[in-house]
Amino acid sequence: MKTNSTNSQSAKSTAGGALRPPRIPIGNWLGVLPFFVFSGLFLIGPVLILAYRSLQGPEGGLTLDNYGQLATNTVLSSYGMSIKISLTTAILGGLIGFLIAWVVSMGGLPPRVRLLTTTFSGVAANFAGVPLATAYIFTLGRVGLITALFKWLGVDLYRTGFSLYSFLGLTLVYLYFQIPLMALTILPALDGLKREWREAAENLGASPFQYWWQVALPVLTPSILGTMILLFGSAFGAHATAYALTGGLFDLATLLIGRQISGDVLHNPGLGYAVAMGMVLIMAFLIFFVYSPLQRRSERWLK
Amino acid sequence: MTTTPASAASATVTVQHPVTRKRLSSWLIFGVVSLYFLIPLGATFYWSLRGTKDVLGFEAYRKLFADTNFLPAFSQSIVNAIAAIFLSLLIVVPTAYWVTLRLPKLRSIVEFIALLPFVIPAVVLVFGIILLYSRPPLLWTATYNSSRVVLICIYVALSFPYMFRSVDNGLRAIDVRALTEAAQSLGANWPTILLQVIFPNLRTALLSGALLTFAIVIGELTIALYMAQHTLGPYMSDLTRSKVYEPSAMAIVAFAITWAAMGLIQLVTGGQAQTTAGH
């Protein structure tokens, strides 16, 4: 009752204009102005100038030449490796992260395990960059502890072709933040599964498998796919971890851009801008045309 | 559905076995995945104790803190992080407040912009920043200190997604309209309402947004590196290449800082830690 009356009252007073911030019309925008100015200067502006320069030929004038040159070997192989690592770690991280979220939320483990998992996941998901690379160098690098352990067991990892500074090595490193990222993001979705759905399914004679396959998974699929897109993006845009691990020399799109900033390794500034814009375009497509619609779909069920 | 006591009892008996098996396999999965996460930490910690030959001890940590470049880099990063947090709060709180109360039409645009840091990889952003601000008419990166200001401003922009989400959630949890009216009817002006009514009621939300921002900014490498700033990220990266044992001590310290920030978030929100998505 009480809340009701406050609500209707506040609605009335808004209509009556009691809530009036500064009288000048621009005052209405004053509160949001700094936000737009900052975003314009430090997020949108830099991308717009990159976009403009990527469309500029060596002699000025607008052209798509730079984008045509993206099809050179150097660029294609870095993009290819970036996509390969992002896809692998998104799928593996997604599966393992989902499994862990499922185990701690409905696997019959004590609640304290869940709390420990979410706190640790928060740490691990944010423990990227130089410290993560360092930790792996001390674990699986040439003198790392696990490498030494294998040597003691008679297996020389680096003779078998394994290297921390390779696709496989980088995948192992990236999974360290991908798995917790998945677990953290998907836990609320698992919590959103309603008890009644399970009961209804059981009453209709469904086996646990049927319940999962025909009820739970279809409801969860948009969240799972959406989070995997997020994981793809976080690996695709990752620079610091790979830089610290390989000194910036590995064949990744972000590292190629880094080398281009330090000293025009592509011998064509325009192409450098196009490589950078290519990343933005891929990310924008994934976030705005895949992730956001999936997000809206998952919200429909999991309110 | 009526069940006789007997059938109910037999049901529990048949159910018990799969339940223990399920719990066992849960522990197994949890254990294996935990190992994956604990081994790198354990290995790093082990190496960090080996600063002196043949003796386990904290020599590597002592050397790290004694390094003349460490503390300046560390303190610079802390100051940058705190400056970014305050600027971000000053910008995001009024924005989220206005969008909730006065300009709901702008919500979708603000949310779109707040997603941009996920869309623009850090290395691309710094590329654009250098292009835009390293030559006239906007020569903002001419000196070390002016670059530092630009760096802090970029961190502010990067914090928008976390900060906006935290503040927005916080605003949803309180009745902004009623609080505003109450303050107004007592004669408060707008700055007073924001600073003395809205800010204090958002303490938890602001604190978790701030801690998350701190966790991202404190060891940030990519942007600081290409803007030639002597902060913790580039320092750690150099350390990895130049020293043997100190990097492991550094990694453990960094892990402890991240753990402290996330633990505090867990403590103040009493719930889910959030994540950043930019590595």
Interface residues (C-beta under 8 A of the other chain):
Chain A: T6 S10 S13 T14 A18 L19 P21 P22 N28 W29 G31 V32 P34 F35 F36 F38 S39 L41 F42 L43 I44 G45 P46 V47 L48 I49 L50 R53 I96 L99 I100 V103 V104 G107 G108 L109 V113 L115 T117 T118 T119 F120 S121 G122 V123 A124 A125 N126 F127 A128 G129 V130 P131 L132 A133 T134 A135 Y136 I137 F138 T139 G144 L145 I146 Y174 L175 Y176 F177 I179 P180 L181 L184 T185 L187 P188 N203 L230 G233 S234 A235 F236 G237 A238 H239 A240 T241 Y243 A244 G247 T254 I257 G258 Q260 I261 S262 G272 Y273 A276 M277 M279 V280 M283 A284 I287 F288
Chain B: M1 V19 K22 R23 S25 S26 W27 I29 F30 V33 Y36 F37 I39 P40 L41 G42 A43 T44 Y46 W47 L90 I91 V92 P94 T95 Y97 W98 V99 L101 R102 L103 L106 V110 I113 L115 L116 P117 F118 V119 I120 P121 A122 V123 V124 L125 V126 F127 G128 I129 I130 L131 L132 V150 C153 I154 V156 A157 F160 D175 R177 A178 T180 E181 Q184 W190 L212 A215 I216 G219 E220 L221 T222 L225 Y226 G233 M236 S237 T240 R241 P247 S248 M250 A251 A254 F255 T258 W259 A261 M262 G263 I265 Q266 Q272 A273 Q274 T275 T276 A277 G278 H279
